Amino acid sequence: MNKVKTTGYAVMATAALAEVFYILWFFGYIPNLDEELAVKIPVLIITSTLLLILAFLGYVMATTEQPITIKPTKQSY
């Protein structure tokens, strides 16, 4: 098996195990872990990511110079 396929299988297995862990955590089957954090942490990460993307887009809009427009000239053929 080549390296890309092996990496793909490793990512797939890790995601599946993380999903099982998250479901068990979300429904409170893992002791000593607060179920509310299973919701609060992803919401915080998603909200922060979206706001950082929005801030970056605002920065790009504010600092990018307007393109120079070239007016077409009349050419007679």
C-alpha positions as MATLAB code, in Angstrom:
seq = 'MNKVKTTGYAVMATAALAEVFYILWFFGYIPNLDEELAVKIPVLIITSTLLLILAFLGYVMATTEQPITIKPTKQSY';
ca = [
       0.000    0.000    0.000;
       1.298    3.443   -0.815;
       1.815    6.222    1.685;
      -1.245    8.239    0.626;
      -3.626    5.309    1.140;
      -2.118    4.519    4.519;
      -2.524    8.136    5.573;
      -6.105    8.108    4.319;
      -6.956    5.013    6.354;
      -5.290    6.508    9.441;
      -7.306    9.731    9.091;
     -10.515    7.739    8.589;
      -9.893    5.562   11.661;
      -8.968    8.551   13.808;
     -12.118   10.405   12.756;
     -14.288    7.375   13.519;
     -12.742    6.952   16.980;
     -13.079   10.673   17.691;
     -16.754   10.514   16.692;
     -17.390    7.582   19.048;
     -15.602    9.426   21.856;
     -17.580   12.607   21.182;
     -20.932   10.756   21.177;
     -20.090    9.030   24.471;
     -19.001   12.364   25.945;
     -22.066   14.209   24.638;
     -24.495   11.737   26.231;
     -22.579   11.601   29.530;
     -21.242    8.044   29.361;
     -17.692    9.146   30.177;
     -17.335    9.929   33.884;
     -15.572   13.082   35.078;
     -16.261   14.937   31.813;
     -18.958   17.590   31.786;
     -21.525   16.976   29.024;
     -22.082   20.715   28.593;
     -18.473   21.149   27.508;
     -19.157   18.766   24.624;
     -21.396   21.479   23.211;
     -19.656   24.611   24.458;
     -16.179   23.815   23.129;
     -17.185   23.126   19.481;
     -19.513   26.152   19.453;
     -16.662   28.332   20.748;
     -14.258   26.972   18.117;
     -16.741   27.394   15.250;
     -17.754   30.908   16.317;
     -14.148   32.016   16.806;
     -13.131   30.616   13.426;
     -15.969   32.356   11.589;
     -15.265   35.678   13.314;
     -11.541   35.437   12.539;
     -12.341   34.755    8.872;
     -14.685   37.754    8.869;
     -11.995   39.942   10.463;
      -9.448   38.789    7.880;
     -11.826   39.588    5.017;
     -12.427   43.050    6.485;
      -8.678   43.613    6.767;
      -8.143   42.579    3.145;
     -10.974   44.850    1.973;
      -9.618   47.783    3.968;
      -5.968   47.479    2.922;
      -6.202   46.397   -0.711;
      -5.711   49.185   -3.217;
      -8.352   49.700   -5.837;
      -7.355   48.461   -9.286;
      -6.477   51.069  -11.876;
      -9.120   51.202  -14.558;
      -7.994   51.739  -18.087;
     -10.498   53.556  -20.246;
     -10.858   52.072  -23.706;
      -9.910   54.358  -26.563;
     -11.774   54.614  -29.826;
     -10.036   52.853  -32.594;
     -11.230   53.123  -36.132;
     -10.874   50.103  -38.279;
];
